[in-house]
């Protein structure tokens, strides 16, 4: 057995271990969510002995968990719908239009998302309160857009740069405007980048906790992470329902990411290799 085979086997083993470490918490949450409450604190078992759906039934009947799911879908969907067109226009301008300090502007756009969220919560709360947007969907969509848009711009600008300029120049010679070139030439060729930006924006909004906790006042507008964090029982934390809620919240996002993982990778690696 030569050295190359050994290195390949070692690499495969390391990848398998890493994947197992990543998947095991999800599997454990799924197994625990179908285990009766009394057995959760007993000796652990890899397979649930008597699976039950009581925690899921209580989740939707007693907790009305469909309400935070609806709120998260509305907020994440609206933010994604705002970020994609705005991000595409900004990214196209930064990647194709020639002006001074374009690289600095792109870096500044990304730097906006590096501010610690906790540092801007108090002033942002005061602004939203004056505008009457506390405990509303726009009161969440606007802050989410502020932090999600820079990432969308960065991803789409990197993808636009790898597209051949000759296609755009031919359209411009034929009399098309810049906006038409963007809509009919650039965007159709940039679907992997758009999909990557859309999915990452949606996932960020779906998982965001601090703004959703700070700018909502009750369950009517709370998102999924806040609803799970505020689960309370009469005498103790209902861990079975918490884990069931975690599975319900994670499964759709994980399914979307797995379904579009190739496009996500293409979007994230755009511009990394030239030639």
N, C-alpha and C positions, 0 to 999 in steps of 0.2 A: 504494500500500500504506500503510494508515494506521498510527498508532502502536500501536493495540491488537493488530493482527495481528503487528507486529514483536515486541512484548512476549511474545505467546503463543508465537511461534516461538522466541524466545530462551529462554523458560522450558522449552519442550519439549526444546530442545537441551541445556540444563543437566541436566535430568532424565535424558536419554539417556546423557549422559557419566557421571553419577553411578551409574546402573545398570550401565553397562559396567565402571566401576572396581570395583564390588562383585562382579560376576559373573565377571570375568576370572580372579581367583585360583582360584575354584572350577573354572572350565573348564580352567585350566592344570594343576591338580592331577589332574583327570580324564584329560587328554591324556597327562600324564607317567606316570600309573599304568599305562597300556597301552603304554608305550614301553620297549624293551629297555634294560637298565642302561647299556650302553656308549654309547648315544646321548643320555643325559640331560645330559651335560656337553659335547656338541657344539653346533654352531650351532642355535639354537632354531627350531622349526617350529610354525606354528599348528595344523596337522593332523598327527597321528601317521602316519608313512609306512607302517609295518607294525605295526598294533596286535596286541598279544599280551596274554594273561591270566596270564602266568607269575607276576607279583607277587601277584595275587589267590590263585592256587593255593598259592604258598609261604606266604602269609599265614595260611591256614587249615590247611595240612598241617604246616608246620614251626613256625609261631608259635602255633597253636591259638588264633587270635584270637576264636573263638566264646566262649572263656571270659571275657575282659573284657567282651564284649558282653552276655553273660548277667548278669554282675555289675552292670553299669550299668543294665540293664533292671530287675533286682530292686530295687536301691537307689533308683533314680529312681521306679519304680512304687510302692514302699512309702512313700516320702516324700510323693508326691503324694496317695496314699490317706489319709495322716495329716493333711496340710495342708488338704484340702478340707473335711471335716466340722468340724474344729477351727476353721478360718478362718471358715467360714460362721456358726458359733455366736458367735464373738467379734465378727465384723463386724456381725451383726444386733443384738447387744447395744449396740455402739457407735453404730450408726446409728439405732436406733429407741427404745431404752430411755432415759428421761430421768434423768440423774444429773449431779452436778457434776463438772467437769473431764473430761468425755467427750472433748473435742477434745484436751486435753493427754494423755490416756491413748492416744489414737490416734497422736499424734505420738511418744509414748514407744515405742509398739510398733514404729513404723517406724524409730526411732533405734537399736533393737537391731541391725538389719541393717547399720548404718553402721560398726560396730566393725571395724577391720582384722582379717581372719582370722588373720594371722600373729601378732597380739598375744595371742590366746587359745589358740593351738595347744599351748604347753607345759603350762599348767594343765589344759586339756581332755584332753591325753594322759595326764596323771597320774590324772585322775578315771576315764577309760575303762580304764586299766590296773588300777586298784583294783577296778573292777567286772567285770574279766575280759572286756571288750568290744573289746579291740584285735584286729584282724584278724578281725572278724566283721561281718556285715551290720548288726546294730543299732548297732555302733560307728560306722558311717557315716550311718545313717538319722537318728539322734538329732541330731548336729551339723547335718546338712543341714536338718532340720526347723526348727532354731533360726533359721537364716538365711532359709529360704524362707517360713516362716509369716507374718512381718510383711508381706511383699509381697502374699501372698494375702489377708490381712486388709484391707490398704489398698485393693486392687482391688475386693473384694466389698463393702466398706463404701460405696465411691463408687457402685457399681451399685445397692445397696439403697436409697440415698438418693433416687434418681431415680424409684423406683417410687411410684405413687399410694398414699397412706396409706388412702384410702377402702376399698380392697379388704381390707386387713388389719382395719380397724375393723369392716367388715361381718361378717367371719368371727368377730371377737371378740364382737360382739353376738349372733351365733348360738350362742355358747357354746364356741367353739374355744379351746384354750390357745395360748399364745405359741409353744410348740414345734410344735404342729400347724399353726399359721399359717405358720411358717417352712418346714415340710416340704411343705405342700400348696398354698400360695399364693405365697410369696416365691421359693422355689428354682425352681419350674417357670418363673416369669417371668424368672429371672436366668440362664438357660442361657448367653448370651454371656459374662457376667461369670465364671461358673464355668469355662467352657471356656478363657477367657483366663488365669485364675489357674492352672488345671491345666496348660496347655501351658507357660507361663512357669516354673512350678515344675519341671516335668519337664526342660525345657531347661537350667535352672540346675543341676540335679543331674547331668544327663548330661555337662555340660561342666566341672564342678567338678574342680579338680586338687589344691589344697593339702591339704585334709583327706584325700582318697583316698591321697595320697602319704604323709602322716604317720601314718595310722592303719591301714595295711596293711603286712604284712611279706613278702609274696610274691605270685606270680601267681594264687594261688587266689582272692584277694579283690580284686585290682587292677581298677580300672575302665578304660574305654577311654582317657581322656587320659593316665593314668599308664602304661599299656601302650605307647602310642605314644611317649611321652617316653623310655622305657627301651629302645627298640629298639636293638640293637647287632649289628654284623656282625663277622666274624672280623678283617677288616683296615680296614673303613670303615663308615660309616653306610649301611644299605641304603635309600637314598632312594626307590627304586621301591616297596618295601614300605611305607615310611612314608606315601607319598602314597596308595597303595591303601588303607591303613588309614584315612587321613583321609577319603577318599571314602566308604568303608563306614560310618564313624561319622557323617558329615555328611548323607548322603543320606536316611536315615529321618526325621531331625529336620526337615530342609528340606522334605520332602514333607508332613509333618504341618502345619508352619507355613503352607505355601502352600495346603493344603487348607482350613484353618480361619482364614485370614487375616482374613476379614470379621468373624468372631466375636471374634478377638483385638483388632481395631481398635475394635469396639463396646465391648468390655470396658475397653480402655485409655482411651477417650474418655468413658466414663460419668461423668456429673456435670460435664462441662466446659461444657455449654450448658444453661441453664435457660429454661423458657418453652415 
